[in-house]
Amino acid sequence: MKTIRTGDIPDPRHIANGWEIPTESYSDQPYIVRTDDGAWLCCVTTGAGHEGQPGQHVVSMRSTDRGLTWEAPVDVEPIDGPEASYAVMLKVPSGRVYIFYNHNTDRVPEVKCHDETKPYKRVDSLGHFVYKYTDDHGHTWSAERYDIPIRLFACDRANVYGGELCFFWNVGKPIVHDGAAFVSLHKVGKMGKGFFLQSEGVLLKSDNILTESDPAQLRWETLPDGEVGLRTPPGGGPVSEEQSYCVLSDGSFHVVYRSIDGYPVEAYSRDGGHTWTEPRYRRYGNGRLMKHPRAANFAWRCTNGKYLYWCHNHGGVFIGKNPNAANMAYEDRNPVWLCGGEEIETPAGREIRWSQPEVVLYDDDTFIRMSYPDLVEEDGKLYLTETQKDVARVHEIEPSLLSGLWNQFSAAEVAQTGLVLERAGGETECPMPVLPTFLARDSKRADYGTKDLRAGFTVDTWLELADLSAGQCILDSRDASGQGLALQTAAGGTVEIVLNDGRTENRWDCDPGLLQPGQRHHLVAIVDGGPKLILFVVDGVLCDGDEHRQFGWGRFSPNLRHANGGGTLRLGPAVRSLRIHNRALRVSEAIAAWRAR
């Protein structure tokens, strides 16, 4: 087993600062329920190899200190048994905990592809969907395993086995409503390019699991009605999977799921999952489409009645129209972003209005992919679990990040913490404050190498440009050698920030089409030295690339030491006001400053 370790990186968003959940090597879906004896019970799919290799099985473990330490894992299924994978748990009123997972009971050795290409040896997403239970808070699991009968849909009958062998898996946690429990399942109609080439979502409803003590007597119904599950909107792609459900205050069901279209998909049910509104691509509260790749995107309802949504904030047509979307859409799950949600009334019923996102987790290695999270609440604190498929961890979410998200639609104030410069328009120059250093020499290291300070800064300006021609100075602190900071107009009618430390230069610009000549705009450039990101927020809108580029946020070099130049800041005639903070503002703070006018 791996040892538990805690990072010492000065940024709580870095995943190495989380508390490790021990696994054999591969680790997936670290999901938690709070047992009636006060422990956290975590289930995880693990194994000595990589995802999908023989020996993959489900284990559970307990923590009585909120994930700081864990008791010895308990096998739900043995390592030498058939592949057992992708577990979720449900606690019922008696305190019993059920665990649901894929099980290759028949030991199917390989599966055909729909296009008759080479068969897949990976057999962890087929066979039987089963459950066990524990009546002692996860210390032991039942010896007996029970199958859930699953109604065939059109996609099952159309698969290469005509429905005699079905493909499916699940990552969505169960929900409870009106005396019944609902377990998610993702049906797969075609195996091929991208592994799952066609998929759709269903719910398995048990109307007596909350009260029936005999697990063999549980009743199961497959929803929605008909023979087609939750798919993409009309005209969308073939992939609709990893559905995540929550129940609104009026009893409506909300679901969000991934596609290969470049956008997340959502729908609502007003009749307990029997029928759903026509699926649509998710939008922010301001009406903009959200972007998201082929990655888990989960929504949770919190005890305060608000919502949180895990996503990755990039994609769009650059994924959806890519001929290799089925494969390339799996990439770039780093950083992780959170949105806050609140219920609103609509003519169709209650829905969730979503804030713009904030970075909540990241890793320095940009190829690392964090996913399959869970949200845990205890004593007013909120925790996320996640895995990058090798190490699973628990992270406490900063309360200020949460309050910013949940107040984003109303907050109207200028952040004062870290404000080091404030100027009205009309000046041509002013003293330039010293900006934070990103990197320093670490004298405590034997080799005197790099110490990453994870610092940042923010430039917040109201400006009015007479025209959008490139090369206009908005502000510039660079010295004769080019070292320092500049904000200037760039090709395409954008504004770019330039960062130069005399050794390396970095630049990124806002999205095109947001700035208009002769109009006053609020532009915030956030330089975040934790994940090494540059973000632009223009008139209260976080740039996401729109249809101009896949990413609205850009990365700057991890070797950039600072952006300090001369002691004088030159200001262009377009500046109407200027603020500089010696820290990276959150997106919510930038939006609040815009609203404050």
C-alpha positions as CSV (number, residue, x, y, z in Angstrom):
1,M,0.0,0.0,0.0
2,K,1.1,3.6,-0.6
3,T,2.0,5.7,2.4
4,I,0.0,8.8,3.3
5,R,1.8,12.1,2.6
6,T,0.9,15.7,2.8
7,G,2.4,18.3,0.5
8,D,4.0,21.6,1.7
9,I,3.3,23.7,-1.4
10,P,2.1,27.2,-0.5
11,D,-1.2,27.0,-2.3
12,P,-4.1,24.9,-1.0
13,R,-5.3,24.3,-4.5
14,H,-2.3,22.2,-5.5
15,I,-3.4,18.6,-5.3
16,A,-0.2,17.5,-3.5
17,N,-1.5,19.3,-0.4
18,G,-4.4,16.9,-0.2
19,W,-4.5,13.9,2.2
20,E,-3.9,10.7,0.3
21,I,-6.4,7.8,0.1
22,P,-4.2,4.7,0.0
23,T,-4.7,2.3,-2.9
24,E,-2.7,-0.5,-4.5
25,S,-1.7,1.6,-7.5
26,Y,-4.5,2.4,-9.9
27,S,-7.1,4.4,-8.1
28,D,-10.5,5.5,-9.4
29,Q,-13.8,7.0,-8.1
30,P,-12.9,7.7,-4.4
31,Y,-16.5,8.1,-3.2
32,I,-17.5,8.7,0.4
33,V,-20.5,8.2,2.6
34,R,-20.7,9.2,6.2
35,T,-21.7,6.1,8.3
36,D,-23.9,6.2,11.4
37,D,-20.9,5.7,13.7
38,G,-19.4,8.9,12.4
39,A,-16.7,7.5,10.1
40,W,-16.1,8.3,6.4
41,L,-16.5,5.1,4.4
42,C,-14.6,5.4,1.1
43,C,-15.0,3.0,-1.8
44,V,-12.4,2.9,-4.6
45,T,-11.6,0.9,-7.7
46,T,-8.0,-0.2,-7.5
47,G,-5.4,-2.6,-8.8
48,A,-1.7,-3.2,-9.2
49,G,-1.8,-2.3,-12.9
50,H,-3.4,0.4,-15.0
51,E,-7.0,1.1,-15.6
52,G,-8.8,-1.9,-17.1
53,Q,-6.1,-4.5,-16.5
54,P,-6.7,-7.9,-14.8
55,G,-6.8,-7.7,-11.0
56,Q,-8.9,-4.5,-11.0
57,H,-11.3,-4.8,-8.0
58,V,-13.3,-2.7,-5.5
59,V,-12.2,-2.0,-2.0
60,S,-13.4,0.2,0.9
61,M,-11.8,1.8,3.8
62,R,-12.8,3.9,6.8
63,S,-11.5,7.2,8.2
64,T,-12.4,8.7,11.6
65,D,-10.5,11.9,11.1
66,R,-11.9,13.3,7.9
67,G,-9.4,11.6,5.6
68,L,-6.2,12.4,7.4
69,T,-5.6,8.7,8.1
70,W,-7.4,5.5,6.9
71,E,-7.9,2.0,8.3
72,A,-6.8,-1.0,6.4
73,P,-8.7,-1.5,3.2
74,V,-11.4,-4.2,3.0
75,D,-12.0,-6.1,-0.2
76,V,-15.5,-5.8,-1.5
77,E,-14.3,-8.2,-4.3
78,P,-11.0,-10.1,-4.2
79,I,-8.1,-9.2,-6.4
80,D,-8.1,-12.7,-8.0
81,G,-11.8,-12.6,-8.9
82,P,-13.5,-11.3,-12.0
83,E,-13.0,-7.7,-12.8
84,A,-15.0,-5.5,-10.4
85,S,-15.1,-1.8,-11.1
86,Y,-16.6,1.7,-10.7
87,A,-18.4,1.5,-7.4
88,V,-20.9,3.9,-5.8
89,M,-22.6,3.7,-2.4
90,L,-25.9,4.5,-0.8
91,K,-26.7,4.6,2.9
92,V,-30.3,3.8,3.8
93,P,-32.2,4.9,6.9
94,S,-31.3,1.8,8.9
95,G,-27.6,2.6,8.6
96,R,-27.0,-0.1,6.1
97,V,-24.7,0.9,3.2
98,Y,-25.2,-0.6,-0.3
99,I,-22.4,-0.7,-2.8
100,F,-23.1,-1.0,-6.6
101,Y,-20.5,-1.8,-9.2
102,N,-19.7,-3.5,-12.5
103,H,-18.8,-7.2,-12.2
104,N,-17.5,-9.4,-15.0
105,T,-19.2,-12.4,-13.4
106,D,-19.0,-14.6,-16.6
107,R,-15.3,-13.8,-17.0
108,V,-15.7,-12.6,-20.6
109,P,-12.1,-12.5,-21.9
110,E,-12.6,-9.9,-24.7
111,V,-15.2,-7.9,-26.6
112,K,-15.9,-7.2,-30.2
113,C,-15.9,-3.7,-31.6
114,H,-18.9,-2.6,-33.7
115,D,-16.6,-2.0,-36.7
116,E,-15.0,-5.4,-36.5
117,T,-11.6,-4.0,-35.7
118,K,-9.3,-5.8,-33.2
119,P,-11.2,-6.9,-30.1
120,Y,-10.8,-5.1,-26.8
121,K,-9.1,-7.1,-24.0
122,R,-10.4,-4.6,-21.5
123,V,-13.5,-6.1,-19.9
124,D,-14.4,-3.8,-16.9
125,S,-17.5,-2.2,-18.5
126,L,-19.8,-5.1,-19.2
127,G,-21.5,-8.1,-17.7
128,H,-23.5,-7.7,-14.5
129,F,-24.4,-4.6,-12.4
130,V,-24.4,-5.9,-8.9
131,Y,-24.6,-4.9,-5.2
132,K,-23.4,-5.9,-1.8
133,Y,-24.1,-4.4,1.6
134,T,-22.6,-3.7,5.0
135,D,-24.4,-3.6,8.3
136,D,-21.3,-2.7,10.3
137,H,-20.3,0.6,8.8
138,G,-17.9,-0.9,6.3
139,H,-15.9,-3.2,8.5
140,T,-17.2,-6.2,6.5
141,W,-19.3,-6.7,3.3
142,S,-21.9,-9.3,2.6
143,A,-20.6,-12.6,1.1
144,E,-23.6,-12.7,-1.2
145,R,-23.7,-10.6,-4.3
146,Y,-27.0,-9.6,-6.0
147,D,-27.7,-8.7,-9.6
148,I,-29.8,-5.8,-10.7
149,P,-32.0,-6.6,-13.7
150,I,-31.6,-3.9,-16.4
151,R,-34.2,-3.4,-19.1
152,L,-32.8,-3.6,-22.6
153,F,-32.9,-0.4,-24.6
154,A,-32.5,0.1,-28.4
155,C,-28.8,0.7,-28.0
156,D,-28.4,-2.7,-26.3
157,R,-30.2,-4.6,-29.0
158,A,-28.2,-2.8,-31.6
159,N,-24.8,-3.7,-30.1
160,V,-22.6,-6.4,-31.7
161,Y,-24.0,-9.1,-29.4
162,G,-27.6,-8.1,-30.1
163,G,-28.1,-7.4,-26.4
164,E,-27.1,-10.8,-25.1
165,L,-24.0,-9.1,-23.7
166,C,-24.4,-5.5,-22.6
167,F,-21.9,-2.8,-22.0
168,F,-22.3,-0.2,-19.2
169,W,-20.6,1.4,-16.2
170,N,-21.4,4.1,-13.7
171,V,-19.7,7.0,-12.0
172,G,-22.8,8.9,-10.7
173,K,-23.8,8.6,-7.1
174,P,-27.3,7.5,-6.2
175,I,-30.1,10.0,-5.3
176,V,-33.1,9.6,-3.1
177,H,-36.6,11.1,-3.6
178,D,-40.1,10.4,-2.5
179,G,-39.3,7.1,-0.7
180,A,-37.2,5.6,-3.6
181,A,-33.6,5.5,-4.5
182,F,-32.2,6.0,-8.0
183,V,-28.8,4.6,-9.2
184,S,-27.2,5.9,-12.3
185,L,-26.0,3.7,-15.2
186,H,-24.3,4.6,-18.5
187,K,-25.3,2.3,-21.3
188,V,-22.9,1.7,-24.2
189,G,-24.2,0.8,-27.6
190,K,-21.0,0.7,-29.5
191,M,-17.4,-0.1,-28.6
192,G,-14.8,1.4,-30.9
193,K,-12.9,4.6,-31.4
194,G,-12.5,6.3,-28.0
195,F,-13.5,3.0,-26.3
196,F,-17.1,4.0,-25.8
197,L,-18.3,5.2,-29.2
198,Q,-22.0,5.5,-28.4
199,S,-23.5,5.9,-24.9
200,E,-26.5,7.2,-23.1
201,G,-27.8,7.5,-19.5
202,V,-30.5,5.7,-17.5
203,L,-31.6,5.4,-13.9
204,L,-32.3,2.2,-12.0
205,K,-35.1,2.9,-9.5
206,S,-35.8,0.8,-6.4
207,D,-39.0,1.8,-4.6
208,N,-38.3,-0.4,-1.6
209,I,-34.5,-0.3,-0.9
210,L,-35.0,2.4,1.8
211,T,-37.2,0.1,3.9
212,E,-36.7,-3.6,2.8
213,S,-34.3,-5.5,5.0
214,D,-34.0,-8.5,2.7
215,P,-31.6,-7.4,-0.1
216,A,-32.9,-10.3,-2.4
217,Q,-36.4,-8.7,-2.3
218,L,-35.4,-5.3,-3.8
219,R,-37.5,-4.2,-6.8
220,W,-35.8,-2.5,-9.7
221,E,-37.2,-0.4,-12.6
222,T,-35.2,1.1,-15.5
223,L,-35.9,4.7,-16.4
224,P,-36.6,6.8,-18.5
225,D,-39.7,5.3,-20.1
226,G,-39.3,4.1,-23.7
227,E,-36.1,2.6,-25.3
228,V,-33.8,5.7,-25.5
229,G,-31.8,7.1,-22.6
230,L,-30.4,10.5,-22.0
231,R,-28.5,11.6,-25.1
232,T,-27.0,14.8,-26.5
233,P,-29.2,17.6,-27.9
234,P,-30.7,17.2,-31.4
235,G,-27.8,17.2,-33.8
236,G,-25.2,16.4,-31.1
237,G,-22.7,13.6,-31.1
238,P,-23.1,10.0,-30.1
239,V,-21.5,10.2,-26.7
240,S,-23.7,11.0,-23.6
241,E,-22.2,9.5,-20.5
242,E,-21.2,9.8,-16.8
243,Q,-24.6,11.4,-15.8
244,S,-24.6,13.2,-12.4
245,Y,-27.9,13.7,-10.8
246,C,-29.2,15.9,-7.9
247,V,-32.7,16.7,-6.6
248,L,-34.0,20.2,-6.4
249,S,-36.1,21.7,-3.6
250,D,-39.3,21.1,-5.6
251,G,-38.5,17.5,-6.3
252,S,-37.3,18.0,-9.8
253,F,-34.3,16.0,-11.0
254,H,-31.4,17.7,-12.5
255,V,-28.7,15.9,-14.6
256,V,-25.5,16.9,-16.2
257,Y,-23.2,14.7,-18.3
258,R,-20.3,14.7,-20.7
259,S,-20.2,14.6,-24.5
260,I,-17.6,14.9,-27.2
261,D,-19.3,18.0,-28.5
262,G,-17.2,20.4,-26.5
263,Y,-20.0,21.3,-24.1
264,P,-21.7,19.7,-21.1
265,V,-25.3,18.5,-21.5
266,E,-28.1,19.0,-18.9
267,A,-31.8,18.1,-18.6
268,Y,-34.6,18.2,-16.0
269,S,-37.2,15.7,-15.0
270,R,-40.5,16.7,-13.3
271,D,-41.9,13.2,-12.9
272,G,-39.2,11.3,-11.1
273,G,-37.1,10.3,-14.1
274,H,-39.8,8.8,-16.3
275,T,-39.4,11.7,-18.8
276,W,-36.9,14.5,-19.3
277,T,-36.8,17.9,-20.9
278,E,-35.1,17.9,-24.2
279,P,-31.3,17.8,-23.4
280,R,-29.5,21.1,-24.0
281,Y,-25.9,22.3,-23.7
282,R,-25.3,24.0,-20.3
283,R,-25.1,27.7,-20.0
284,Y,-23.9,30.1,-17.3
285,G,-26.3,32.4,-15.6
286,N,-25.3,35.2,-18.1
287,G,-26.4,33.0,-21.0
288,R,-23.0,32.0,-22.4
289,L,-22.5,28.4,-23.3
290,M,-20.2,26.5,-20.9
291,K,-17.2,24.6,-22.4
292,H,-16.2,21.2,-21.2
293,P,-14.2,18.2,-22.7
294,R,-14.9,14.4,-22.4
295,A,-14.4,14.4,-18.6
296,A,-16.5,13.9,-15.5
297,N,-18.6,16.9,-14.7
298,F,-20.5,16.6,-11.5
299,A,-23.1,18.7,-9.7
300,W,-23.9,18.5,-6.0
301,R,-26.6,20.1,-3.9
302,C,-25.2,21.3,-0.6
303,T,-27.0,21.5,2.7
304,N,-27.4,25.3,2.4
305,G,-29.5,24.7,-0.7
306,K,-26.8,26.0,-3.0
307,Y,-25.0,23.9,-5.6
308,L,-21.5,23.2,-6.8
309,Y,-20.4,22.1,-10.2
310,W,-17.0,20.5,-11.1
311,C,-15.8,21.2,-14.7
312,H,-12.7,22.0,-16.8
313,N,-13.7,25.2,-18.7
314,H,-12.5,24.6,-22.2
315,G,-13.6,22.9,-25.4
316,G,-16.3,24.2,-27.7
317,V,-16.1,23.7,-31.4
318,F,-12.4,22.9,-31.1
319,I,-13.4,19.6,-29.6
320,G,-16.8,19.1,-31.2
321,K,-15.6,19.6,-34.8
322,N,-12.4,17.8,-34.4
323,P,-12.3,14.6,-36.5
324,N,-10.6,12.8,-33.6
325,A,-12.9,14.2,-30.9
326,A,-13.7,10.7,-29.4
327,N,-10.0,10.4,-28.3
328,M,-8.6,14.0,-28.0
329,A,-11.6,15.1,-25.8
330,Y,-10.2,13.1,-22.9
331,E,-7.3,15.5,-22.5
332,D,-6.8,18.6,-20.4
333,R,-8.5,17.9,-17.0
334,N,-6.1,20.2,-15.3
335,P,-6.9,22.6,-13.7
336,V,-10.3,21.8,-12.1
337,W,-12.8,24.6,-11.9
338,L,-15.9,25.0,-9.7
339,C,-19.1,26.9,-10.4
340,G,-21.6,27.9,-7.8
341,G,-25.3,27.4,-8.4
342,E,-28.6,28.7,-7.0
343,E,-32.2,27.7,-7.8
344,I,-34.4,30.1,-9.8
345,E,-38.0,30.0,-11.0
346,T,-38.6,29.5,-14.7
347,P,-41.9,29.0,-16.6
348,A,-41.0,25.3,-16.8
349,G,-40.2,24.9,-13.1
350,R,-37.2,25.3,-10.9
351,E,-33.8,25.3,-12.5
352,I,-30.2,26.0,-11.4
353,R,-28.4,29.3,-12.4
354,W,-24.7,28.8,-12.5
355,S,-21.9,31.3,-11.7
356,Q,-18.7,31.7,-13.7
357,P,-16.0,29.4,-12.6
358,E,-12.9,29.5,-10.2
359,V,-9.9,27.3,-10.2
360,V,-10.2,24.9,-7.2
361,L,-7.4,22.3,-7.9
362,Y,-4.4,21.9,-10.1
363,D,-1.1,20.1,-10.6
364,D,2.1,21.6,-12.0
365,D,2.4,18.7,-14.5
366,T,-0.1,19.8,-17.2
367,F,-0.6,16.3,-18.4
368,I,-1.9,15.1,-15.0
369,R,-5.7,14.7,-15.2
370,M,-7.8,15.0,-12.0
371,S,-11.3,13.6,-12.2
372,Y,-14.1,11.5,-10.6
373,P,-14.6,13.7,-7.6
374,D,-16.9,13.5,-4.6
375,L,-18.2,16.2,-2.3
376,V,-18.4,15.7,1.5
377,E,-19.8,18.1,4.0
378,E,-19.2,17.9,7.8
379,D,-19.5,20.6,10.5
380,G,-19.9,23.4,7.9
381,K,-16.7,22.4,6.0
382,L,-16.7,21.1,2.4
383,Y,-14.2,18.6,1.1
384,L,-13.5,17.3,-2.4
385,T,-12.0,13.9,-3.3
386,E,-10.4,13.4,-6.6
387,T,-8.0,11.0,-8.4
388,Q,-5.5,11.3,-11.2
389,K,-5.7,7.5,-11.6
390,D,-2.6,6.8,-9.5
391,V,-3.1,8.8,-6.3
392,A,-6.5,9.7,-4.8
393,R,-6.8,12.5,-2.3
394,V,-9.1,14.5,0.0
395,H,-9.0,18.3,-0.1
396,E,-10.8,20.9,2.0
397,I,-12.3,23.8,-0.1
398,E,-11.4,27.3,1.0
399,P,-14.6,28.9,2.5
400,S,-13.8,32.2,0.8
401,L,-13.8,30.5,-2.6
402,L,-17.2,29.1,-1.9
403,S,-18.7,32.3,-0.6
404,G,-17.4,34.1,-3.7
405,L,-19.1,31.7,-6.0
406,W,-22.4,31.7,-4.2
407,N,-22.5,35.5,-4.0
408,Q,-21.3,36.1,-7.5
409,F,-24.6,37.3,-8.8
410,S,-24.9,40.1,-6.2
411,A,-21.5,41.1,-4.9
412,A,-20.5,44.6,-5.8
413,E,-17.3,45.8,-4.2
414,V,-13.7,46.4,-4.8
415,A,-11.3,44.1,-3.0
416,Q,-9.0,46.0,-0.7
417,T,-6.7,43.2,0.4
418,G,-3.5,43.4,-1.6
419,L,-4.4,46.7,-3.3
420,V,-1.0,48.4,-3.9
421,L,-1.9,51.0,-6.5
422,E,-5.1,53.0,-7.3
423,R,-5.2,55.9,-9.8
424,A,-7.8,57.9,-11.6
425,G,-7.5,58.6,-15.3
426,G,-5.7,61.5,-16.9
427,E,-2.2,60.8,-15.6
428,T,0.5,59.9,-18.0
429,E,2.8,58.2,-15.4
430,C,3.0,57.2,-11.8
431,P,5.3,55.2,-9.5
432,M,5.2,51.5,-10.2
433,P,4.8,49.3,-7.1
434,V,7.1,46.2,-6.8
435,L,5.2,43.1,-8.0
436,P,5.5,39.8,-6.2
437,T,8.3,37.5,-7.1
438,F,7.2,34.2,-8.6
439,L,10.5,32.2,-8.1
440,A,13.4,32.5,-5.7
441,R,16.5,30.6,-4.7
442,D,15.8,28.1,-1.9
443,S,18.7,28.5,0.5
444,K,17.4,25.5,2.5
445,R,18.0,23.1,-0.4
446,A,21.4,21.5,-0.6
447,D,21.6,22.5,-4.3
448,Y,20.2,26.0,-3.7
449,G,17.6,25.4,-6.4
450,T,14.2,26.9,-7.2
451,K,11.6,27.8,-4.6
452,D,8.2,28.4,-6.2
453,L,6.5,31.2,-4.3
454,R,3.1,30.6,-6.0
455,A,2.6,34.4,-6.1
456,G,0.5,36.5,-8.4
457,F,-0.9,39.9,-9.2
458,T,-3.8,41.6,-10.9
459,V,-4.2,44.6,-13.1
460,D,-7.8,46.1,-13.0
461,T,-8.6,49.0,-15.3
462,W,-11.4,50.9,-16.8
463,L,-10.5,52.0,-20.2
464,E,-11.9,53.6,-23.3
465,L,-10.1,53.1,-26.6
466,A,-10.7,55.5,-29.5
467,D,-9.9,52.6,-31.9
468,L,-8.7,49.0,-31.6
469,S,-5.5,49.2,-33.7
470,A,-2.7,47.1,-32.4
471,G,0.3,48.4,-30.5
472,Q,-1.4,51.1,-28.3
473,C,0.0,51.4,-24.8
474,I,-2.5,51.0,-22.0
475,L,0.2,50.7,-19.3
476,D,3.9,49.9,-19.4
477,S,6.5,49.5,-16.7
478,R,9.2,47.9,-18.9
479,D,12.7,49.3,-18.8
480,A,15.1,49.8,-21.7
481,S,15.9,46.1,-21.9
482,G,12.2,45.1,-22.1
483,Q,12.0,43.8,-18.6
484,G,8.7,44.4,-16.8
485,L,5.0,44.5,-17.4
486,A,2.9,45.9,-20.3
487,L,-0.8,46.0,-21.2
488,Q,-1.4,46.9,-24.9
489,T,-3.7,46.4,-27.8
490,A,-3.1,43.5,-30.0
491,A,-4.2,42.2,-33.4
492,G,-7.8,41.2,-33.6
493,G,-9.1,44.0,-31.4
494,T,-7.9,42.5,-28.1
495,V,-5.8,43.6,-25.2
496,E,-2.7,41.5,-24.3
497,I,-0.6,41.4,-21.2
498,V,3.2,41.1,-21.6
499,L,5.4,39.7,-18.8
500,N,9.2,39.8,-19.1
501,D,11.9,39.1,-16.5
502,G,14.8,39.7,-18.7
503,R,15.2,35.9,-19.3
504,T,11.8,34.9,-20.7
505,E,8.8,36.7,-22.1
506,N,5.1,35.6,-21.9
507,R,2.0,37.1,-23.2
508,W,-1.8,36.3,-23.5
509,D,-4.7,38.3,-24.6
510,C,-8.4,38.6,-24.0
511,D,-11.0,37.2,-26.3
512,P,-11.8,39.0,-29.6
513,G,-15.1,40.8,-30.0
514,L,-15.5,42.1,-26.4
515,L,-14.0,45.5,-26.8
516,Q,-15.7,48.3,-28.8
517,P,-14.1,51.6,-29.9
518,G,-15.4,54.6,-28.0
519,Q,-17.0,52.5,-25.3
520,R,-15.9,52.3,-21.7
521,H,-14.9,48.8,-20.6
522,H,-13.7,47.1,-17.4
523,L,-10.8,44.8,-18.0
524,V,-9.1,42.7,-15.4
525,A,-5.9,40.7,-16.1
526,I,-5.2,38.1,-13.4
527,V,-1.8,36.5,-13.3
528,D,-2.0,33.5,-11.0
529,G,1.3,32.1,-10.1
530,G,-0.2,28.9,-8.5
531,P,-1.3,27.1,-11.7
532,K,0.7,29.6,-13.8
533,L,-2.4,31.0,-15.5
534,I,-3.4,34.3,-17.1
535,L,-7.1,35.0,-17.0
536,F,-8.9,38.0,-18.5
537,V,-12.3,39.2,-17.2
538,V,-13.9,41.8,-19.4
539,D,-17.0,43.6,-18.3
540,G,-17.7,40.9,-15.7
541,V,-17.2,38.0,-18.1
542,L,-14.4,35.5,-17.8
543,C,-12.8,34.9,-21.2
544,D,-13.3,31.3,-22.3
545,G,-12.1,31.5,-25.9
546,D,-15.7,31.5,-27.3
547,E,-15.4,30.1,-30.8
548,H,-12.0,31.8,-31.4
549,R,-9.9,29.2,-29.4
550,Q,-10.3,26.2,-27.2
551,F,-8.9,27.9,-24.1
552,G,-9.8,31.4,-22.9
553,W,-7.1,31.1,-20.2
554,G,-3.4,30.8,-21.0
555,R,-0.4,29.4,-19.2
556,F,2.8,31.3,-18.6
557,S,6.2,29.8,-18.2
558,P,7.0,28.2,-14.8
559,N,10.5,29.7,-15.3
560,L,9.2,33.3,-15.2
561,R,10.8,34.9,-12.1
562,H,8.9,38.1,-11.9
563,A,7.4,40.9,-14.0
564,N,9.2,43.9,-12.5
565,G,10.9,46.5,-14.7
566,G,11.4,50.2,-14.1
567,G,10.2,52.2,-11.2
568,T,7.8,54.3,-13.4
569,L,4.5,53.1,-14.8
570,R,3.5,54.8,-18.1
571,L,-0.2,55.2,-18.7
572,G,-1.9,55.5,-22.1
573,P,-4.7,57.9,-22.8
574,A,-7.3,55.1,-22.8
575,V,-7.0,54.6,-19.0
576,R,-9.9,55.9,-17.0
577,S,-8.9,54.3,-13.7
578,L,-6.4,51.7,-12.6
579,R,-5.9,49.4,-9.7
580,I,-3.1,46.9,-9.1
581,H,-3.3,44.1,-6.5
582,N,-0.2,42.2,-5.4
583,R,-2.2,39.0,-5.5
584,A,-4.2,37.1,-8.0
585,L,-7.8,38.1,-7.6
586,R,-10.5,35.5,-7.8
587,V,-12.8,35.7,-10.8
588,S,-15.6,36.4,-8.3
589,E,-13.7,39.4,-7.0
590,A,-13.1,40.7,-10.6
591,I,-16.8,40.4,-11.3
592,A,-17.7,42.2,-8.1
593,A,-15.4,45.1,-9.0
594,W,-17.1,45.4,-12.4
595,R,-20.5,45.5,-10.7
596,A,-19.3,48.1,-8.2
597,R,-18.5,50.4,-11.2
